[in-house]
Amino acid sequence: MATVDALKALYDFYDRFIHSFSFACGPGCSTCCSVNVVITSLEADYLGQHPALSDRQVQRQINAALRRSHFIPTMTTNRLARFCLHRQEPPEEQGTHAPGQCPLLGRDGCCLVYENRPFSCRAMSSEQKCQDDGEAVMPPFLYTINLVFYQLIEQLDSKGTSGNMLDMLAGNNGNRIDNTPFPGFLITDTEKAPLQRLLTTMKNYRVNKSHLADFFPSQTFQLE
């Protein structure tokens, strides 16, 4: 069973889930498209399959952005979750965000690799235009759902690495960090029931002739 197929199934499930939300985002809306996107190595492999990344001009844009300052993470989502679940103070994130537009944007402000874009990009949505105050506005439960998907995608690539998208596409191993296996979800008591309903539907989501549940530890989709 190919894990990239499970990744695509997670993307598809998420896209279907948020379809019922009303967002202000639209073609050419690129306020959140920066040089600070973090992805897993599995996502980098899938992203690298997009034909646009074979374009020499796109490669030049990536290399130019790579030479400038960009966020280099020092902690993954599941590692942070592990600290929190054990009621331990996590180390302070050392990486700092930097200014700069994503080099995978076209002149019209639209993503050149939209079909293969990583989850960090899919999760960025807002109920109002970000230009109004510079921040995305989304329902609180969607923040939780986004965190759940970040954790599942990292677990799917638990033996892989994570890093800034620019470094991952360039094969820069020095700026990568090891992924952490799924330690449990960070949710409140009031979120358990709606999240359990979502997870029950998700685990039965088709991945070719299999289901998403076949790609994860058995306890992943059952909240205690």
C-alpha positions as CSV (number, residue, x, y, z in Angstrom):
1,M,0.0,0.0,0.0
2,A,1.5,3.3,-1.1
3,T,1.5,6.0,1.7
4,V,1.3,8.7,-0.9
5,D,-2.1,7.4,-1.8
6,A,-3.1,7.7,1.8
7,L,-1.8,11.2,1.9
8,K,-3.9,12.1,-1.2
9,A,-6.9,10.5,0.5
10,L,-6.4,12.7,3.6
11,Y,-6.1,15.8,1.5
12,D,-9.3,14.8,-0.3
13,F,-11.2,14.0,2.9
14,Y,-10.2,17.4,4.3
15,D,-11.1,19.3,1.2
16,R,-14.6,17.7,1.3
17,F,-14.9,18.4,5.0
18,I,-14.2,22.2,4.7
19,H,-16.5,22.5,1.6
20,S,-19.4,23.3,3.9
21,F,-17.6,26.3,5.4
22,S,-17.9,29.8,4.1
23,F,-14.5,31.4,3.5
24,A,-13.4,34.7,2.0
25,C,-10.5,33.0,0.2
26,G,-10.5,32.9,-3.6
27,P,-8.2,32.8,-6.7
28,G,-5.4,35.3,-6.4
29,C,-5.8,35.6,-2.6
30,S,-2.2,35.0,-1.5
31,T,-1.6,36.9,1.8
32,C,-0.8,33.6,3.6
33,C,1.5,32.3,0.8
34,S,4.9,32.9,2.3
35,V,8.4,31.4,2.5
36,N,7.6,29.9,6.0
37,V,5.6,26.8,4.9
38,V,6.5,23.6,6.7
39,I,5.9,20.1,5.1
40,T,6.9,16.5,5.7
41,S,9.2,14.5,3.4
42,L,6.2,12.5,2.1
43,E,4.5,15.8,1.2
44,A,7.7,17.0,-0.5
45,D,7.7,13.8,-2.6
46,Y,4.1,14.3,-3.7
47,L,4.7,18.0,-4.4
48,G,7.7,17.2,-6.4
49,Q,5.6,15.2,-8.8
50,H,3.8,18.3,-10.1
51,P,4.9,19.3,-13.6
52,A,5.4,22.9,-12.6
53,L,8.5,21.9,-10.6
54,S,10.2,20.8,-13.7
55,D,10.1,24.3,-15.1
56,R,13.5,26.0,-15.0
57,Q,12.0,29.4,-14.1
58,V,10.2,27.9,-11.1
59,Q,13.4,26.3,-10.0
60,R,15.2,29.6,-10.2
61,Q,12.5,31.2,-8.1
62,I,12.9,28.4,-5.5
63,N,16.6,28.8,-5.4
64,A,16.4,32.5,-5.0
65,A,14.0,32.2,-2.1
66,L,16.2,29.5,-0.6
67,R,19.1,32.0,-0.4
68,R,17.0,34.4,1.6
69,S,15.9,34.2,5.2
70,H,13.0,31.7,5.8
71,F,11.5,29.8,8.8
72,I,13.5,26.7,9.8
73,P,11.4,24.6,12.3
74,T,13.0,22.9,15.3
75,M,9.9,21.0,16.5
76,T,7.2,18.9,14.8
77,T,3.5,18.9,15.6
78,N,3.6,15.4,17.2
79,R,6.6,16.2,19.2
80,L,4.9,19.3,20.6
81,A,1.8,17.2,21.3
82,R,3.8,14.6,23.2
83,F,5.2,17.3,25.5
84,C,1.8,18.7,26.1
85,L,0.1,15.3,26.7
86,H,2.8,14.5,29.3
87,R,2.2,18.0,30.9
88,Q,5.8,18.9,30.2
89,E,7.1,22.3,29.1
90,P,8.2,22.0,25.5
91,P,11.4,23.6,24.3
92,E,10.9,27.0,22.8
93,E,10.7,27.1,19.0
94,Q,14.0,28.5,17.8
95,G,13.0,29.2,14.2
96,T,11.7,32.6,13.3
97,H,9.3,33.6,10.5
98,A,10.7,35.8,7.7
99,P,9.1,38.1,5.1
100,G,8.8,36.9,1.5
101,Q,6.3,35.5,-0.9
102,C,6.1,31.9,-1.8
103,P,8.1,31.2,-5.0
104,L,5.4,28.8,-6.2
105,L,3.0,31.7,-6.9
106,G,2.3,32.7,-10.5
107,R,2.1,36.3,-11.7
108,D,-1.6,36.3,-11.1
109,G,-1.2,35.4,-7.5
110,C,-2.4,31.8,-8.0
111,C,-0.6,28.7,-6.9
112,L,1.4,26.9,-9.6
113,V,1.1,23.6,-7.8
114,Y,-2.4,23.9,-6.4
115,E,-3.4,20.3,-6.9
116,N,-0.4,19.0,-5.0
117,R,-0.1,21.8,-2.4
118,P,0.9,20.6,1.1
119,F,-1.5,20.6,4.0
120,S,0.0,23.7,5.5
121,C,-1.4,25.6,2.5
122,R,-4.8,23.7,2.5
123,A,-5.3,24.6,6.2
124,M,-4.9,28.3,5.6
125,S,-8.4,29.7,5.3
126,S,-10.3,32.7,6.7
127,E,-13.9,33.8,7.1
128,Q,-12.8,37.3,6.2
129,K,-10.1,38.8,4.0
130,C,-6.8,38.6,5.6
131,Q,-5.8,42.0,4.2
132,D,-8.4,43.6,6.6
133,D,-6.3,43.0,9.7
134,G,-3.5,40.7,8.6
135,E,-4.8,37.6,10.4
136,A,-6.9,34.6,9.3
137,V,-10.2,34.1,11.1
138,M,-11.7,30.6,11.3
139,P,-14.1,28.7,13.6
140,P,-12.3,27.4,16.8
141,F,-13.2,23.8,16.0
142,L,-11.5,24.1,12.6
143,Y,-8.2,24.9,14.4
144,T,-8.6,21.6,16.2
145,I,-9.4,19.7,13.0
146,N,-6.3,21.3,11.3
147,L,-4.1,20.1,14.2
148,V,-5.6,16.6,13.9
149,F,-4.7,16.5,10.2
150,Y,-1.2,17.8,10.9
151,Q,-0.7,15.0,13.4
152,L,-2.1,12.3,11.1
153,I,0.1,13.4,8.2
154,E,3.2,13.4,10.4
155,Q,2.3,9.9,11.6
156,L,1.8,8.7,8.0
157,D,5.5,9.8,7.5
158,S,6.6,8.9,11.0
159,K,10.0,7.5,9.7
160,G,10.5,10.6,7.6
161,T,11.4,14.2,8.3
162,S,9.9,17.7,8.2
163,G,11.2,21.1,7.3
164,N,10.7,24.3,5.4
165,M,9.2,23.6,2.0
166,L,12.1,25.3,0.3
167,D,14.7,23.2,2.0
168,M,12.7,20.0,1.5
169,L,12.3,20.6,-2.3
170,A,16.0,21.5,-2.5
171,G,17.0,18.3,-0.7
172,N,18.7,20.3,2.1
173,N,19.1,17.6,4.7
174,G,20.8,20.0,7.2
175,N,17.6,21.8,8.0
176,R,15.4,18.8,8.4
177,I,14.0,17.4,11.7
178,D,12.9,13.9,12.4
179,N,9.1,13.2,12.5
180,T,7.6,11.9,15.7
181,P,5.0,9.0,15.9
182,F,1.5,9.9,16.9
183,P,1.2,10.4,20.7
184,G,-2.5,11.2,20.9
185,F,-4.7,14.2,20.0
186,L,-4.7,17.6,21.8
187,I,-8.5,18.1,22.3
188,T,-10.9,19.4,24.9
189,D,-13.7,17.4,26.4
190,T,-16.3,19.3,24.5
191,E,-14.5,18.5,21.2
192,K,-14.4,14.7,21.7
193,A,-17.9,13.8,20.5
194,P,-17.8,15.8,17.2
195,L,-14.2,14.7,16.6
196,Q,-15.0,11.1,17.2
197,R,-17.8,11.3,14.6
198,L,-15.3,12.8,12.1
199,L,-12.7,10.1,12.9
200,T,-15.2,7.3,12.5
201,T,-16.1,8.5,9.0
202,M,-12.4,9.2,8.2
203,K,-11.1,5.7,9.0
204,N,-13.5,4.1,6.5
205,Y,-12.5,6.6,3.7
206,R,-11.3,4.6,0.7
207,V,-7.7,4.5,-0.4
208,N,-7.8,2.5,-3.6
209,K,-8.8,-1.0,-2.3
210,S,-8.0,-0.2,1.3
211,H,-9.2,2.4,3.9
212,L,-7.3,5.1,5.7
213,A,-7.5,3.0,8.9
214,D,-5.1,0.5,7.3
215,F,-2.3,3.1,7.3
216,F,-2.4,4.0,11.0
217,P,-2.1,2.4,14.4
218,S,-5.4,0.8,15.5
219,Q,-6.0,3.2,18.3
220,T,-5.6,6.3,16.2
221,F,-9.3,6.7,15.3
222,Q,-10.7,5.8,18.7
223,L,-10.7,8.5,21.3
224,E,-10.6,7.4,24.9
